[in-house]
Amino acid sequence: MNCKAVTISLLLLLFLTRVYIQPTFSLISDCDETFNYWEPLNLLVRGFGKQTWEYSPEYSIRSWAFLLPFYCILYPVNKFTDLESHWNFFITRACLGFFSFIMEFKLHREIAGSLALQIANIWIIFQLFNPGWFHASVELLPSAVAMLLYVGATRHSLRYLSTGSTSNFTKSLAYNFLASILGWPFVLILSLPLCLHYLFNHRIISTIRTAFDCCLIFSLTAFAVIVTDSIFYGKLAPVSWNILFYNVINASEESGPNIFGVEPWYYYPLNLLLNFPLPVLVLAILGIFHLRLWPLWASLFTWIAVFTQQPHKEERFLYPIYGLITLSASIAFYKVLNLFNRKPILKKGIKLSVLLIVAGQAMSRIVALVNNYTAPIAVYEQFSSLNQGGVKAPVVNVCTGREWYHFPSSFLLPDNHRLKFVKSGFDGLLPGDFPESGSIFKKIRTLPKGMNNKNIYDTGKEWPITRCDYFIDIVAPINLTKDVFNPLHLMDNWNKLACAAFIDGENSKILGRAFYVPEPINRIMQIVLPKQWNQVYGVRYIDYCLFEKPTETTN
């Protein structure tokens, strides 16, 4: 098979993966995605949804402008078709996946032109077998969209570093400006090394002209986003500034990101080991010696250094550099293979071995993510297939307690179903509800009750279990003093309707939680190294279930 045929095959596989496989099978890895993005988008499209304190006009640290492109896609779908509501969820994910494909396709072409077609193809392979990208590229998060936009920035950075083109330097910054102002201001850090490169390699007058152009682009982008958000919130709302103020300038022990948990310095190295095959990480370290692209590698290490210093760490904070890691690895792999040009058989053996290890580890991780963590989506999807002919009330209350943070999206609920929270062991601030009466602007601008930026529990967000029509929970022992629903001892005629297997984190071993091992290999390992293998690998599942209370009326 010639190189052109390989390229076409890889791109077709990339398209299929991004637009169909990932939107259909990927998990939601963070409740922030659900409650800070899926729920407000559901409000825009369908008129209801859960509301977090970040969307209170008092704080306004989430951007409505970020959600508008997705609303513009979903509005005609809902206006002119009779598709069920859950399709909004998958269509949005497919759009994100398609955007990822477009950005990757364009960077592939640039790598082929600026470096080599073989490097470009290797990069696509590393992107395909990238567990982190598998779920991140279809997540409705500013950090995930920033990851995709930075692929566009990287494309123009490569062209600039190859040709010295000022227009490509400006376009690279424009992508980052959009990512930072539209949702996540911290990505501006990634542009600093490239700016230094430009400063060192151009005369003062040229630098001043380019700086003026970049400032103009930044100002126009910021103006458009601030005006949009201010219209929605009904007041001046510089969201990017509000995010910086809350997370950095005004952060304290009582408010700020650290109240949601802190992690040790090695959190990110361990996280990278989960989200990238080991050969890719090793090759990425070697790739930084391709010094012509030092501004890109400086961006990568600056990003890691800055976020490693922050006590509050999350997996999604590393999303923007995922593309740089695979780019560095693909360059290094190409150079390593070229060392064996005079030994073609050995070269093919090394190439095949590395690619098999990369594919095997990546698929092991991806299958584990799908098998272990997608039960909430599968169970909430059951509402679309339930017979609603005997609906008991105008509003059907779908309740959950300790499993509140695994709720995927109100898009998976029918129009007259609402998510409610009952009392459980959780003692932080739960999301409330957007008002459902009045115009969309009234719903957004109304100051909600019981909100705070200190994660203090508010009893006003509790719902009595006697008014629940459905309940979602794991079938596992409860805290008898805090949880009001016991799935192990069903009372009041509660019936189990549907279940899906969900990882039992407490009783599964570390490798079992993180990676899938085919049963034949598992049996062999238990024979060869029974004691050692059972200490690190073991998977236990519990049922994640939908329960129904079959009564005439509950309100």
Beta strands, then each sheet from edge to edge (+ up, - down):
strand 1: 50-51
strand 2: 396-400
strand 3: 417-421
strand 4: 432-433
strand 5: 470-474
strand 6: 495-503
strand 7: 541-548
sheet 1: 1+ 4-
sheet 2: 3+ 2+ 5+ 7- 6+
end
